[in-house]
Amino acid sequence: MSKQLKEYPRVTAQDLRHRTQRPRRVKMLTREFIDDSLYNPNYGYFTKHATIFNAGQPFDFPRIKDGAEFNRLVDRSYIEFEDALDELDPDETRQLWHTPTELFRPYYGEAIARYLVTNYKMTLFPYHDLIIYEMGAGNGTLMRNILDYIYEHEPEVYSRTQFKIIEISSPLADLQLTSLGRSPYAVEHMDHVQILHRSIFDWTEYIHSPCFFLALEVIDNFAHDCLRYDPETETPLQGSVLIDADGEFFEFYDRNIDPLAARYLRVRELAARSQFNTPVNQYPKFMRRLRHALPLAPNLTQPEYIPTRSLQFFDILTTYFPAHRLVLSDFNYLPPSDTVPGLNAPVVQTRYQRRNVQVKTPFVHQGYFDIFFPTDFAMMEDVYRAVTGKLTRVTGHGAFLQSWADLRSTECWNGENPMCSWYANASVMTTV
């Protein structure tokens, strides 16, 4: 492919934003390909095929026997939800997933609301308004549950509350307005809500006021760069993909690291408070050399995926939201059997005929596959602190809810609490 590598232009997801057809005869960094696959306004995953599960009526947990029965109820609700969607539009490419906000509404949103109100009263009230930004708000359920709770229990705080959603997807922005209309206090909420249809990476407005910034189940879909290392010199090479005239994908690696990936590596090296794994330090040097000396051994290490978009996100927070307090939640672990090969590697899956189909490469037909990554919270915390200068706290998902949720409302007959036990592979990071 040497001729094509020389002749094909290198493009970014931004360059492709206004294209209606998937690109051919181009080459792209891995992060740009993932970004385009997920967020392109015309054919991206979150634009065209993604649907967030909604169970209809909230689950009545005190009437549920145990966690196993709750699992069965969720499965049945999934079937009923897709049956209803198929009556309107029998689309086999529809992508469906669930969130804690939807499964445990309104109690999950109320837990977030308690955290926000308590910390607002401790640090900002009465000198500042309670300003909340939510990035990637899905169906808008979290917004509605938070505002309903504050309206009912904290009227003085509610009068000073502003809720602003930053949403890249037009269909989801419309759903968020619809969701707001389902609240019994919809008329009151309208004066407190603003939906900003844009990507956080296009943000240019300076926000001087103190605010809370919610990023729940969002950064797992932030694009990553892919690196492989020369086992002899331990130098990194950056991954790209070439898309030929037929739309086929060819992965290749370059020793010239682009400025964003190079900066992430520098920040990681300087900020890390403890030893971190890379493909070249997971094993002793003699073992690496022995492995690569074997016949037919690869000339590069396994891939490592680094969260370069997260670094850009932290840059935006510190540049445009200097007085923010972050509330971030996401996966801290994904089973290696489900991911593509590599360190910090993503799950790449699509849903076909109501089954999840996983593949072993991120280079797939753009827009039809979810690509989501685990988060190394210890490393992310170090990088966030280095970029923003703020201190943080990381807790498990269940531990956070035990501190802030009304656990009696989600407890089953036998004492099990699905809201705390589900999403056990997730963590919460907050600014302190």
N, C-alpha and C positions, 0 to 999 in steps of 0.2 A: 504493500500500500504506500510505498515511498512517494510515488508521484502525487497521489491524493493528499498525503500529509503535507506536501509542499504547496499544493495549489488551493486546497479548500480553505476558506477563511475561518478564523476562530471567532465564534459568536458567544454572546451571553444570553441569559434568560431575559434581560431587559431588551436586548436587540430583537427578541422574538415575540415580545408582548403583543404586538399588533398583527402578527401573522395568524391566519385562520387555518393553515395547513401545517402539519408537523414538518420540521426542517429536514432537508436532504443536502448532500454535498457540503457539509460543514463539519467543524470539529469544535468540541466544547470541553471545558473542565468538568469533572464529575459533579461538583456542587451546582454548576450552572445547568447541567442536564437534569439533575434531580429537581431543582427549583422550577424549571420549565415544565417538567412532567407533572408536578403537583399544583402549580399555581398559574399556569398560562391562562389568560382570561377566556380563550376560545376553545381550548381542548384539554385544559388541566384537570387533574383528578378532583380538586375541591370546587371547580367551576361547574363540571358537567355531571359527574357520576356519584358524588358522595351524598349519603343520606344518613342522618343521625337518628338512631332508634328512639322512639317515644312510646312509652307503654300505655298511653291513654290516661287512665286514672292512676294516681299514685298507689303503690302497693300498701296494703294494710298489714303491716308487719306483726302487730300483736295477734292477728288471726292466723299467722303462718306458723306451722309446726316447728320447722327447723331450717337450717341452711339448705339441705337437700331439696326440701319442698320449694324454697325460694328459687333455687336453680331451675326446677321444673316449670315454675310459673314464668320465669324469664324466657325460657325456651318456647313456651306456648305463646307468650306475648309477641315474641319475634315472628312466629309463624302468622299470627293474626295481623301483625303490622304489615308484613310483606304481602299477605293476601289482599289487604285493603289497597296497598299501593299497586298491585298487579291489576286490580279491577280498573284503576284509572290509567295505568300505563305499564303493560307487561314488558319490562325492560330487563333482559338477562344480564346486562352490564352494570346494573345498579350496585353501588357499593354501600354497605351498611355496617355501622359500628355503634357501640354503646359508650356512654360516659357515666361517671359517678353522679354528675349533676342530674341526669335523666333517670337513672335507676333508683336514686334515693331522694328524689324531690318530694317535698320542698326542704327536707331536713339537711341535705348536704349544703345547699345554698344558705340556709339559716346558720349553719356552723361558720361559714365564711363571713356572713354578716356579723355574727357575734365577735369574731376576731377583729373585723374592721372597726366596728363601733367601739369596742373596748380600747383598742390602740389609738383610735382617734381621740377619745375622751382623755386618755392619759397624756397625750402629747400635743394635740392641736386645738382642741376645743377650749375656749370659745373664740379664739383669735382667727381661725381659718375655717373655711367650708370643708365638708367631707367630699373630696373629689376623687372619683374612682374611674380608672381607665381599665377596660377589659379588652384584651387582644384575642381575636378569634373566638367570638362568643357563641358559636354554634347556633342552636335554635333560639337563643336568647333566654333560656330557662333560668340560668344562674342570675342574670340581671333581674328578672321578674321576682325570683324568690328572695333575693337580697333586698330589693326595694319594698316588697310586701312586708318582710320582717321589720325593716326599719320604720315603715309607716305605722305598723300595728304596735310596736313596742318602744320606739324611740322617736316620738313626734317632734321633739325639739331638735334632734339630730336630722330627722327627715327634712325639715324646713330648710336645712343648709346642705342638703345632699345633691351632688351632681354626678350622673353616671354617663360615661362616654365610652362607646364601643368603637374599636378600630377593627374594621372588617374588610378583607380583600375580596370576598366572594359576594357578587350581586345577589344570587339566590338566597344565600344565608342572611344577608342584610334585610331582605324582604321578610324572611321568616322571623327575624328578631322583632320587627315591628308587629307582625301578626301575634307573636307570643306575648308581647306587651299588652296587646288588646284583650287578651284572655284574663288578665288580672282584674279582680274586683275593684281595684283602684286605678284602672287604666287612665282615666281622665286626669287624676292627680299626677300619675307618673309621667305623663307626656311633657309636663313642664320641667322635668328633672332629667330627661334622657336626650342624648344626642348620638346618632349613629354616623360615624365618619367612614365613608367608603374609600378605603385606601390601604396600601400595605404599610406596615410599620417601617419598612426599609425606605419608604418614600417620605418619611416625616421630616419636616423642615421648620416647624413652629416651636419657638422657645416657650416652655411652660415654667414660669417662675414659681407658681404656687405649690405648696406641699400637696402630694397626691399619693394614692395607693394605686399600684399597677398590678393587675391580675393577669397571669399567664398560666392558665390551667390546661393541661393536656394539649399544649401547643408546640413546645420546642422539640418534641420528638419528631415533628415533621419539618424542622429546620434542616436545610441542605447541609451536607458535610462534604469535605474534600477527602479524597482517597490517596493515601501514600503507601508506597512500598519502599523497602530499604535494600541497598546493596549489602549483602551479608559480609563482604570483606571490609569495605570502608565505612559501613554503617551510615552512609549518606542517604537521605530521603530522595525519592523521585515522586513527582506528582502525577496523579492519574487524570486522563482525559478519555473522551470517546470520539471516534470518527464515525459519522453517519454517511454512508455512501449513496449513490444515485438510486439504489433500490430500497433505501430505508434500513439497511442492515447496519448493525453496530459492531465496531472494532475498538477494543480497549487498548490504550497505549500509555506509556509513562515517559516523563521528561525530567531531566536533572535540573532544569530551570524552574525553581519554585516561585509561584506568583507572590506579590507583596502581602496579600491577606493571609495566605497559608504560612508564609515565612514569619509574619508577625505573631500568629497564634503560637507557633513553635517557640519563639523567643519569650512570649509572655508566660507560656506554660513552664518553660525552664526556670524562669526567674521567680514565678509566683508559687510554685508547688511547695507545700509544706512537708511533703513526704515523698518517698520514691513512687514513681508512677510507671506503669507497664507500657512498653512499646514492643513491636515485633523483634527488636534486636536486643532487648534486655530481659526478655522472659526466660531465656535459657543462658547458661554459661557460654562463653565465647567458643570454647573447644567443641561444645555440642553443636553449636550453630555451624562451625566450619565442617565438622564431620557430616552433618546432615546434608550440607550443600555440596560436599565432595562425592556423594553417592551418585551412581549412574542415573541419568535422566532427571537429576535434581533441578528444580527451578533456579534461575539465576537471580531471582529477587525473593524477598520474604513474603509472607502472607500480607494482605492489605491491612492498613490501619485507617479508620475513618475518624477524622478530626472535626469538631463542631465549629467551623469557621463562621457560619451564619450567626451562631450564638454570640461569638465575639463581636460581630457587627451590631447585634441587638443591644449588648451591653454598652457599646459606644454610643448608640442613639439615646439610651437611658441617661447616661452621664452627660451627654452634650445638650439634649433638649428637655430632659426631665430631671434636673440636678437634685431636686428636693423629693424625689420619689421614694416610696417604700414598696419593695417588690414582694409579691406572693406568687410563688412558682411551684407547680406540681407536675410530675411526670414519672415515666418508668425509670427505675434505677437498674433494671435487669430484664433481659429478654432471653428465653431459652436458646442456647446455641443450636439446638436441633431445628429451630424455626428460622434462624437468621442465615444470611448469605455468609460465606467464609470470611474470616477476618476478625480483627480486634475492634470492639465497639461497633460491630457490624449491624446493619438494619434487617428487619423483617420486610420482605417485599412480597405482597400478596394481593390477590384480586378475589372477588366473589363471583362465582359462576354457578347457576342453577342452585342457588342457596347454599353453596359450600365454599369455604375459604380454600383457595389454591395458592400455595406458597412456591416461590421460585428461588433460585440460587444466584441471581445476578440483579443489580439495580438497573441494568440497561434493558429495559422492556418498553413495550409500546406505550408512548407517553399518554398519561391521563387515565389509563385503565387499572393502574396498580397503586395501592397505598405503599409508601416507603417511609417507615418510621424507625427511629433509632433509640437505643437505651441512653441514659444520661449518667455519666460518672459524676455523681454529685460532689464528691470530695474535690475533684479537679475543677468542676464548674464553679464551686464556691470560691476556690483560690483565684480563678481567673476573674470572676465577678468582683471580688474584693480588690484585686490589683487594678482593674479598670475604673471602678467607681469610687474606691476608697471607703466603702461602707462595710459594716460588719453584718454577719448573717448567722442564721441558725437553721440547721437541717434536722428534720424529724421524719420518722416513718409516717406513711399515710394514716395508718390506724392510730398512732400516738397523737397526731395532730387532731383527729376527730374526737378522741377521748378527752382532749382538753377543751374543745369548743362546741361539740355537738350535743343535742338532747338525745342521749343514747337510749332512753326508754322508748322513744317513738319508733326506733328501728330494731327493737329486740324481739326475737321470736319467742314462742311458747317455752322452748327448752333453754332459754337464756343466750343462745347464739345471736350474734349481731353481724349480719352480712355487710353492713356499711363499713365496719371496721376490718372484717376479714377479707372482703373482696379488695382487689388492687393492692395485695400485699407486696407486690413488686414495684411499688411507687413510693416516692418521697416528696416532702414539701420543704422548700427553702424560703425563708422569710428574712427580710431586712430588719435588723434590730436597732 
